[in-house]
Amino acid sequence: MPVRVTLIAAARGSSLLAERFDDDRPLDQAGWGEVQRAAHALVPLAVAELRYCSPTPRSRATGDGLGLTPLAQPALRDCDMGRWRGLTLGEAMAREPEAVDAWLADPYSTAHGGESLVEFVQRVGGWLDTRPADDGVRIVAVAEPAVVRAALVHALRAHPSTYWNLDVRPLSTATLVGHAGRWNLRFDSHHERV
């Protein structure tokens, strides 16, 4: 049996318009409410043999709120946004419009002084591809939506620009089945989560 990795996008730490690059804020009240409402459907994922999370407060809190007690993985951290860390996209655009345009257009761009999109996808993909190869092992990872997007781009061997076309909502899940270099995206019905 192949390895099964279920990725859960962390609950909200702020409204969508107030999202900041490399945001280290904890879950807000709305985020806690989302976790409580989703818990019934997601708690069965706690049967996974291995449970991980991004090293952000909201990822850990989401995992703990779902009963996963996840282990933080540095490789699952959000993209290093350099000098844009803590800014919203609008604030970065107001300060450096040409740099933001370059970053959005070129997946190799490090216009912000941090990690390029390609480097980010490779880092997250490296984590994914080094998961235990034991047949049938189940893994669950709670991560920032950006990390889930990067994992999907890597797993599907999609062009890096595909990253911008993936809409990962808080507490949404994606399951990858396979092993290093050969992943399939699996869609489960709500009654078949484990």
N, C-alpha and C positions, 0 to 999 in steps of 0.2 A: 504494500500500500504506500502511496506517496505521502509526503509531509503535507499537512494542512495548516495554513497560516491565516487566521482571521484578523483583519485590521479593523479597529473601531476608532472612529474619529472622536477626539475629545469633545466634551460638552463646551458650551460657550463660556468665555471669560469676559466678554463684552459684546455690545451690539455689532453687527456686521460692519457698519460704517465706522465704528471706533476701533476696529481691529488694527493692531500695530505689528510691525515686523519684529520678530524675536520676542513676542509678548510673553512675559513671565508672570502675568497677573493670575490670581487664583480664579476659581469658578465664581461667577456672579450669581445672584439669586435666581435669575432665569436659567442659568446653567444647572444649578442644583435641582430645579424643578424638572428640567429635561431628563436628568439622570434618574430621578424618582419615577417619572412616567415610563422611561425605557427599561427600567430594571427588570421588570417581569420577562420581557422578551430577550434580554441580553444576559441575565444571570446564568442561564444554562451554559454559557461559554466558559464558566469557571471550572468546568471539568477538564479543560485543557491541561496537559502535562506541564507546559511552560507558559508563563504569563509575564509579559513585559509592558513597559510604557516609555514614552518620551520622558526626559528629565525635567519636564515643566510641571509647575504646581497644578495646573488644570488637568493634565493627563494623569498624573498620579491620583488626584482627587476623583476623577472620573472612574479610574480603575478600582480604587478603594470603594467608591460608592456602589459599584456593580458587584462587589464582593470578590474581586479578582486578586487583590493583594499583589500587584505587579512589581517586578524588579525593573528599576530604571536602567535604560540602555543609552549610553552617550551617543551611539551611532544613530539613534532615532531622534536626535535633537533637530529643531527647525533649522532652516537654511541660515547660515551666517550672513546677515545683511550689513555687516560693516558699519559705516557711519549712519546708515538709515535705521539702525536698531532703535526701537521705541517709537518710530514715526509711523503715521498712517501713510497709505499710498498717496493720498491727497497732499499731505505735508511734504513728502519727498518730492512730489511733482512740483509743488510751489517753490521749493528750494533749488532743485536741479532738474528742470524739465528735459533737457537733452540727455542727461545721464539715465533718467527713468525710461525714456524712449529707447535708448540703446539697450538697456537691460531687458526690456520687454521684447525687443526685436531679435536679439542675439543670445542664444542659450549659453554661449561661452563668455558673455560679458561679465565683468566684475566692476562695473561702473560705480558701485557703492563701496568698493574696497573690501568686500567680503568674498563669499563663495559663489561661483557661477552656478547656474541652474544645472549644467552638465555635471559639475563636481558634486552637487547636492544629490542628484539622482544616483550617481555612482556610489556615493557613501551609503545611502539608504539601501541601494541594491546589493552592495557588498554585505551589509548586515543580513539581508534576506537570504542571500546565497550561501551564507555560512551557518544557517540553522542546522540543527542536528538532522542527519539523514536517516535516522531510525525509521523503519517502515511504520507508517500510520500515526506518527507522533502528531499531536494537536497542539498548536501554538496560538495564543491570542496576544495581540499587542494594541494598546491604547496609545494613539499618537495624534499629534497636531494634524489638522486636515492637509496641510502642505506636505507632511511626511507621507501620508496615505497616498496622495497624488504622485509623489516621487516613486513610491514603491510600485504603484500600478504602471507607471511609464516604464520602469525597469523590467518588471515581470512580463509585460506585453511586448517588450523590445520595440516600443514605439519611438518615433522621433521626439526629441526633447520638447519641441514646441507643442506637442500633444498635452503637456502638463497644463497649459492654459485653457484647455477644453474640458478638463475634468472638474466637475462640480461636486465637492465632497462636503456634505452637510454635517453638522454636529451630530454625533451618535449614530451616523450611518456606518454600515459594515461592508467590507469587501473580503471575500475569501479567495486565497490563492492556493492551488493544489498542484503539487509537483515536487521539484527539487532544483538545485542550482542550475541555471541556464535553461530550464524548461518548466515554465509556470503556466497554468491555465487559470483564468478568472472564472470563479464559480458563483452562481446566483442561487441562494438557498431560499426556500419558502419560509415564512415566519414560524411555522410549526416544526421545521427541520433545521434548527440552529446548531445542534451538537454533532 
